[in-house]
């Protein structure tokens, strides 16, 4: 039996995790993901923070609260290796992790006896271990995969800052409900891009918007030449990302996006990807038992919309490293960042009067997405320039 592909996003770059290969179990048993329990007909999982990642807080019983992404692109659970070691979790098997088509890195499978998320409990669950905290720049401690919720209806409500898990189901034929392809334990629908159908995964673990296979770059109508320089940091290696503005419409499930910015990944993952940059503006409900999904756009003027609408700068950075600050990989045409004067190659050196080194990636993500005015210092051609975001 094999683990399939898991997609994880790290700040501004996509990251893929593929848990593949035969598992060596201490006990000869099949994987049982049905270990998520709650009282009553439904439970609400509060989202931890303002982020395009839907993150929840998990308590493993050591007095700490750990940040986990609920990832529709992940069929399995993932936990940071340091947590698993500190808690003394039993290793019950081995697997390999890595980007699809790339090298596989050995990883352990551990059993977590008990954990709490909101008012729900997770019991005797299997998690794949990796150094995900370092890989994500300290932004996350792990992932809750879709296998954990396979018996329930899962609804992502970014506006209310919550995920609802219920014993309800969706009905085919109702408005906004459509079937999805559940092969490879992924949630796959057809996206129409300027008249071209593209098989596309629904991926709350990605902070992006629309990402397509690189081979489509030369077949679609684009308003400008693709911008290069972006790297997707994947488990086991990197892949190139180019961005361009589509000259046409992207549509799915009755929703249309005119002339959106598109990312193209090379080498190709074989499928497109819709990330939380799009899904965050909707209510997304997933019924795995019936392979149905629904998309509903809430009333933007509703008093129920508690969560502040996230600002989108339209600038993408290369990852933070020990030898230098964040560097602008590219700037989306027509974006807030383009209007403010960002340029590819700018190096982030300060933010609101503080050195950029004082901020971790999670803090930067919150500030960039908030409504707070920003005074950003960037180094360009050896000189520091100030960029204001009102």
Secondary structure, 3 states (H helix, E strand, C coil): CECCEEEEEECCEEEEEEEECECCCCCCCCCCCCCEECCCCEEEEECCCCCCCCEEEEECCCCCCEEEEECCCCCCEEEEHHHHHHHCCEEEEEEEEECCCCCCEEEEEEEEEEEEECCEEEEEEEEEEECHHHHCCCCCCEEECHHHHCCCEEEEECCCCEEEEECCCCCCCCCCEEECECHHHCCEEEEEECCEEEEEEECCCCCCCEEEEHHHCCCCCECCCCEEEEEEEECCEEEEEEEEEECCEEEECCEEEECCEEEEEECCCCCEEECHHHHCCCEEEEECCCCEEEEECCCCCCCCCCCCCCCCCCEEEECCECCECCEEEEECCCCHHHHHCCCCCCEEEEECCEEHHHCCHHHHHHHHHCCCCEEEEEEECCEEEEEEEC
